[in-house]
């Protein structure tokens, strides 16, 4: 793992770090709402680097150590009028700009939750930058699929915690609600992630702006039909935050997609599924390489 660095992209700063050799297959990893790049666990990133990937993870704008944006948000208006301080397309532009700053012409792109939406948008808006696309526990933007349960929505819209201890406790409670019922809950790991996240910097206003970008976006289904790269769609059968219908819709949209519905998985990535995910990412990258050689 290389030390964290700051890249100047689109007039903002993006904090990022890499794992593995720059000569490896580039793998850009995009995290979700209110999530920092460290939510792609170090061990998972190291495992992927061992498979020959040059792993790039970064904090989205308004998260972690990347730039904090401005603009107040009224979520009902954002939903009704489709207005937000910035869009998923802006965030996809950040991803493309980071690749440029790192001298990476194109990458295998994987996104989780909101990160999946950004990854999808990157493949739509910047097709030459995406070798393959993996969308995890995400959706197409259609407001009738991928809808959260009432309990998960209430958790999402609850008042932000104050202070380190409350933040840690809140994150643990949240993932007890949205996590994977089919796998053991690792509270120690979750507390360590929460403590590390708080110490790197949390940004409740940024969470609201990111959420506005999500709910103001339009359905990407038709645009995704034109995406011409191998794709993998991973979704938990028990996801309460983004219903599995969102993943199935994404798989239907992507013409070259493989879909992996993981039994018992919720809205997280339990350690037990990392080998399965790694095999899927390798398989998808291999499909892309074969397609490139045939072109």
C-alpha positions as CSV (number, residue, x, y, z in Angstrom):
1,X,0.0,0.0,0.0
2,X,1.3,3.4,-1.0
3,X,0.8,6.4,1.4
4,X,-2.3,8.5,0.9
5,X,-1.9,11.3,-1.7
6,X,-3.9,14.3,-2.8
7,X,-4.7,14.9,-6.5
8,X,-6.0,18.1,-7.9
9,X,-9.0,17.1,-10.1
10,X,-11.7,19.3,-11.5
11,X,-10.8,22.2,-9.2
12,X,-11.1,20.0,-6.1
13,X,-8.8,17.7,-4.1
14,X,-9.3,13.9,-4.1
15,X,-7.5,11.8,-1.5
16,X,-6.4,8.5,-2.9
17,X,-4.0,5.6,-2.4
18,X,-2.9,2.5,-4.4
19,X,-2.0,-1.1,-3.8
20,X,0.1,-3.3,-6.0
21,X,2.3,-2.7,-9.0
22,X,1.5,0.2,-11.4
23,X,2.2,-2.4,-14.1
24,X,-0.8,-4.4,-13.0
25,X,-4.4,-4.3,-14.4
26,X,-5.8,-0.9,-13.1
27,X,-8.8,-1.4,-10.8
28,X,-10.6,1.7,-9.7
29,X,-12.7,1.2,-6.6
30,X,-15.5,3.7,-5.8
31,X,-17.3,3.7,-2.4
32,X,-20.8,4.7,-1.5
33,X,-22.8,7.3,0.4
34,X,-21.0,8.8,3.4
35,X,-18.3,6.1,3.0
36,X,-14.6,6.6,2.8
37,X,-12.1,4.7,0.7
38,X,-11.0,2.7,3.7
39,X,-14.3,0.9,3.6
40,X,-12.7,-1.0,0.8
41,X,-10.8,-3.0,3.5
42,X,-7.0,-3.0,3.3
43,X,-6.9,-6.7,3.3
44,X,-9.4,-7.0,0.4
45,X,-7.3,-4.4,-1.6
46,X,-4.1,-6.4,-0.8
47,X,-5.8,-9.6,-2.0
48,X,-6.8,-7.9,-5.2
49,X,-3.3,-6.6,-5.7
50,X,-2.0,-10.2,-5.2
51,X,-4.3,-11.2,-8.1
52,X,-2.4,-8.8,-10.4
53,X,-4.5,-5.7,-10.1
54,X,-3.2,-2.1,-9.5
55,X,-5.8,-1.1,-7.0
56,X,-6.8,2.6,-6.8
57,X,-9.2,3.6,-4.0
58,X,-10.2,7.2,-3.2
59,X,-12.5,9.4,-1.1
60,X,-15.3,10.8,-3.1
61,X,-15.9,14.5,-2.9
62,X,-17.5,15.4,0.4
63,X,-16.1,12.3,2.1
64,X,-13.0,11.5,4.1
65,X,-10.0,13.7,3.2
66,X,-11.2,14.8,-0.1
67,X,-12.6,18.4,-0.7
68,X,-15.7,19.4,1.3
69,X,-18.2,21.0,-1.0
70,X,-20.8,23.8,-0.3
71,X,-24.5,24.1,-0.8
72,X,-27.5,23.5,1.5
73,X,-29.9,20.7,0.6
74,X,-33.6,20.3,0.8
75,X,-34.1,16.5,0.2
76,X,-37.8,16.6,-0.7
77,X,-37.1,19.4,-3.3
78,X,-34.0,17.5,-4.6
79,X,-36.3,14.5,-5.2
80,X,-39.2,16.4,-6.7
81,X,-37.2,18.9,-8.8
82,X,-34.1,16.8,-9.5
83,X,-31.8,19.5,-8.3
84,X,-28.7,19.1,-6.2
85,X,-25.4,21.0,-5.5
86,X,-23.7,18.5,-7.8
87,X,-24.6,15.3,-9.7
88,X,-23.5,11.7,-10.1
89,X,-22.1,12.9,-13.5
90,X,-19.9,15.4,-11.6
91,X,-18.7,12.6,-9.4
92,X,-18.0,10.4,-12.4
93,X,-16.0,13.3,-13.8
94,X,-13.9,13.2,-10.6
95,X,-13.2,9.5,-11.2
96,X,-12.2,10.1,-14.8
97,X,-10.0,13.1,-13.7
98,X,-8.3,11.0,-11.1
99,X,-7.4,8.3,-13.6
100,X,-5.9,11.1,-15.8
101,X,-3.9,12.4,-12.9
102,X,-2.5,8.9,-12.2
103,X,-1.6,8.4,-15.9
104,X,-4.2,5.6,-16.3
105,X,-5.9,5.6,-19.7
106,X,-8.6,3.1,-18.7
107,X,-9.4,0.9,-15.7
108,X,-11.6,-1.9,-14.6
109,X,-14.1,0.0,-12.5
110,X,-16.0,-1.3,-9.4
111,X,-18.5,0.6,-7.3
112,X,-20.5,-0.2,-4.3
113,X,-24.0,1.4,-3.6
114,X,-23.7,5.0,-4.6
115,X,-20.3,4.1,-5.9
116,X,-22.0,1.7,-8.2
117,X,-24.1,4.6,-9.5
118,X,-21.0,6.6,-10.1
119,X,-19.3,3.7,-11.8
120,X,-22.3,3.2,-14.1
121,X,-22.3,6.9,-14.9
122,X,-18.5,6.8,-15.6
123,X,-19.1,3.9,-18.1
124,X,-21.9,5.9,-19.7
125,X,-20.2,9.3,-19.9
126,X,-16.6,8.2,-20.3
127,X,-16.7,4.8,-22.1
128,X,-13.1,4.9,-23.2
129,X,-12.0,5.0,-19.6
130,X,-13.8,1.8,-18.5
131,X,-12.5,-1.7,-19.4
132,X,-15.0,-3.5,-17.4
133,X,-17.8,-2.5,-14.9
134,X,-18.7,-4.1,-11.6
135,X,-21.8,-2.7,-9.8
136,X,-22.2,-3.9,-6.2
137,X,-25.5,-3.5,-4.2
138,X,-26.5,-0.6,-6.5
139,X,-29.4,0.3,-8.9
140,X,-30.2,2.0,-12.1
141,X,-31.9,5.2,-10.8
142,X,-35.4,3.9,-11.6
143,X,-37.5,5.0,-8.6
144,X,-39.5,1.9,-8.6
145,X,-36.6,-0.6,-8.1
146,X,-34.0,-0.9,-5.4
147,X,-36.2,0.9,-2.8
148,X,-35.1,0.7,0.8
149,X,-37.1,-0.8,3.6
150,X,-38.9,1.6,6.0
151,X,-36.5,0.7,8.8
152,X,-33.4,1.3,6.5
153,X,-34.8,4.6,5.3
154,X,-35.4,5.8,8.8
155,X,-31.9,4.9,9.7
156,X,-30.6,6.8,6.6
157,X,-32.5,9.9,7.5
158,X,-31.8,10.0,11.2
159,X,-30.0,12.9,12.8
160,X,-26.2,12.8,12.4
161,X,-24.3,11.7,15.6
162,X,-22.2,14.1,17.6
163,X,-18.8,13.2,18.7
164,X,-16.5,10.2,18.2
165,X,-18.2,7.8,20.6
166,X,-21.7,8.6,19.3
167,X,-20.5,8.2,15.7
168,X,-19.0,4.8,16.4
169,X,-22.1,3.6,18.2
170,X,-24.3,4.9,15.4
171,X,-22.3,3.2,12.7
172,X,-22.5,-0.1,14.6
173,X,-26.3,0.2,15.0
174,X,-26.7,1.2,11.3
175,X,-24.9,-1.9,10.1
176,X,-26.8,-4.1,12.5
177,X,-29.8,-3.0,10.5
178,X,-28.5,-2.9,6.9
179,X,-25.8,-5.6,7.2
180,X,-25.9,-9.2,6.2
181,X,-28.2,-11.4,8.2
182,X,-26.7,-14.5,6.7
183,X,-23.2,-13.8,8.0
184,X,-21.8,-13.1,11.5
185,X,-21.7,-9.5,12.5
186,X,-18.1,-8.5,13.2
187,X,-18.6,-5.7,15.7
188,X,-14.9,-5.3,16.4
189,X,-14.1,-4.7,12.8
190,X,-17.0,-2.3,12.4
191,X,-15.9,-0.3,15.5
192,X,-12.4,-0.1,14.2
193,X,-13.7,1.1,10.8
194,X,-15.9,3.7,12.5
195,X,-13.0,5.0,14.7
196,X,-10.7,5.2,11.7
197,X,-13.3,7.0,9.6
198,X,-14.1,9.6,12.4
199,X,-10.4,10.3,12.8
200,X,-9.9,10.8,9.1
201,X,-12.9,13.2,9.1
202,X,-16.7,12.9,8.8
203,X,-18.9,15.3,7.0
204,X,-22.7,15.2,7.6
205,X,-23.3,18.1,5.2
206,X,-21.5,16.2,2.6
207,X,-23.7,13.1,3.2
208,X,-26.7,15.2,2.5
209,X,-25.2,16.6,-0.7
210,X,-24.3,13.1,-1.9
211,X,-27.8,11.8,-1.1
212,X,-29.2,14.7,-3.1
213,X,-27.1,13.7,-6.0
214,X,-28.5,10.2,-5.8
215,X,-32.2,11.0,-5.5
216,X,-32.1,13.8,-8.1
217,X,-30.6,11.5,-10.7
218,X,-32.6,10.0,-13.6
219,X,-33.0,6.4,-14.7
220,X,-29.9,5.1,-16.4
221,X,-31.4,2.0,-17.8
222,X,-31.5,3.1,-21.5
223,X,-28.0,4.6,-21.3
224,X,-26.6,1.4,-19.7
225,X,-28.0,-0.6,-22.6
226,X,-25.3,1.1,-24.7
227,X,-22.4,0.2,-22.4
228,X,-20.2,-2.1,-24.4
229,X,-17.9,-3.7,-21.8
230,X,-18.1,-6.9,-19.7
231,X,-19.9,-6.3,-16.5
232,X,-20.6,-8.0,-13.2
233,X,-23.5,-7.2,-11.0
234,X,-23.3,-8.3,-7.3
235,X,-26.2,-7.9,-4.9
236,X,-27.3,-9.4,-1.6
237,X,-30.5,-11.3,-1.5
238,X,-31.3,-9.6,1.9
239,X,-30.3,-6.0,1.1
240,X,-32.6,-3.7,3.1
241,X,-31.1,-0.5,1.9
242,X,-31.0,-1.1,-1.9
243,X,-33.5,-3.9,-2.6
244,X,-32.2,-6.7,-4.8
245,X,-34.6,-5.5,-7.6
246,X,-32.1,-2.7,-8.1
247,X,-29.3,-5.2,-8.9
248,X,-31.6,-7.3,-11.1
249,X,-32.5,-4.1,-13.1
250,X,-28.9,-3.2,-13.5
251,X,-28.1,-6.7,-14.8
252,X,-30.9,-6.5,-17.3
253,X,-29.7,-3.1,-18.5
254,X,-26.1,-4.2,-19.1
255,X,-25.9,-6.4,-22.1
256,X,-22.7,-8.2,-21.2
257,X,-23.4,-8.7,-17.6
258,X,-23.0,-11.6,-15.2
259,X,-25.2,-11.4,-12.2
260,X,-24.3,-12.8,-8.8
261,X,-27.1,-12.7,-6.2
262,X,-25.4,-13.6,-2.9
263,X,-27.7,-15.4,-0.4
264,X,-27.9,-13.8,3.0
265,X,-25.9,-10.8,2.0
266,X,-27.2,-7.3,3.0
267,X,-25.8,-3.9,2.3
268,X,-22.2,-4.6,3.2
269,X,-19.3,-6.9,2.2
270,X,-18.8,-9.6,4.8
271,X,-15.3,-11.0,4.9
272,X,-16.7,-14.4,4.0
273,X,-17.7,-13.2,0.5
274,X,-14.3,-11.6,-0.4
275,X,-13.0,-14.7,-2.2
276,X,-16.2,-14.9,-4.2
277,X,-16.0,-11.2,-5.1
278,X,-12.3,-11.5,-5.9
279,X,-13.0,-14.4,-8.3
280,X,-15.8,-12.4,-9.9
281,X,-13.6,-9.4,-10.5
282,X,-10.8,-11.5,-11.9
283,X,-13.3,-13.3,-14.2
284,X,-14.7,-10.0,-15.4
285,X,-11.3,-8.5,-16.1
286,X,-10.3,-11.6,-18.0
287,X,-13.5,-11.3,-20.1
288,X,-12.5,-7.7,-20.9
289,X,-9.0,-8.7,-21.9
290,X,-10.3,-11.4,-24.2
291,X,-12.6,-8.9,-25.8
292,X,-9.8,-6.4,-26.3
293,X,-7.6,-9.0,-27.9
294,X,-10.4,-9.9,-30.3
295,X,-11.1,-6.3,-31.3
